[in-house]
Each structure stands twice: as structure tokens, then as C-alpha cells.
Amino acid sequence: MLKHFRNRKGFTLVEILIVVVMLAILFAIAVPIYISYVASARSAEAQEAINAIKAAAKVFQARNGQWPNNVQQMDQLLQFEEVTELRWTFNIVTAGQGLAQISATSLGQMPGGAGKVVTLDVRTGEWRGYGFDSN
């Protein structure tokens, strides 16, 4: 009877547990990296739109002698894709003699969910928020 168990081919419980633990460690490392990558990719759409708003605001200021207070003032200068308008709403903050900040807030149509904010500090060129921070 003992001879029968010794010649048996297969995996022991310990070997299976070692493989499961190794897979768990790999997933624990890979999943946060993947989630961060997805957030960064989703925020790229907002970044592109914010850069377009920044350029349109400069044109608006050159034509009118003042900076726009909101995105709607630049309707003739901006043409976003329909999907961008369904996913994001934009806000401009002016301070003194120029733009201070442009932000995009995700809406319900955004795959990552509503309420995600991407912000460009125009003075420093620093991006913050969804896809940049750990939120």
C-alpha cells in the first residue's frame, strides 16, 4: 500500500500553496500598477481638452483684450468631440492678468465614474488629480 502512494504522480498540498502564494504576490504588485495606468489613460482625454481650452483662451484674450471667465465664451474657438462633452465638464479660473487654473470634472458617462477631477495649474504647468495623484 505504501509503495502505491510513493509512485503516485501529482502535486503535494505544499507545492500548490506555494504556487498560490506566488500568484497572490504577483497580483498584489500588478493590479495597482494596472489601475494607475488605466486612470492615466482615461485622464488623457481631459488633458487634451484642457490644452485646447488653454490655446483658445489665449486667442480669446488676443481678440477681446480680456481672459474668458468660462468655456462657453469660447464656443466659436472650441470644438470638442461629442464623447468628450458627454464625459467631461470644464472650468476656468482667472487671476490677475491671466489664467490661473483649468480643470475638468468627469460626468456619469465617463468609464472611471463621475467626480474625477483633472487640473492644470497654468502658471506652473503642473497637472494634478485623476491619473496623476493616487486617487
Sequence and secondary structure as in RCSB ss.txt:
>XXXX:A:sequence
MLKHFRNRKGFTLVEILIVVVMLAILFAIAVPIYISYVASARSAEAQEAINAIKAAAKVFQARNGQWPNNVQQMD
QLLQFEEVTELRWTFNIVTAGQGLAQISATSLGQMPGGAGKVVTLDVRTGEWRGYGFDSN
>XXXX:A:secstr
 HHHHHT  S  HHHHHHHHHHHHHHHHHHHHHHHHHHHHHHHHHHHHHHHHHHHHHHHHHHHHSS  SSGGGGT
TT    HHHHHHEEEEEEEETTEEEEEEEEE TTSTT TT EEEEETTTTEEEETTTS  
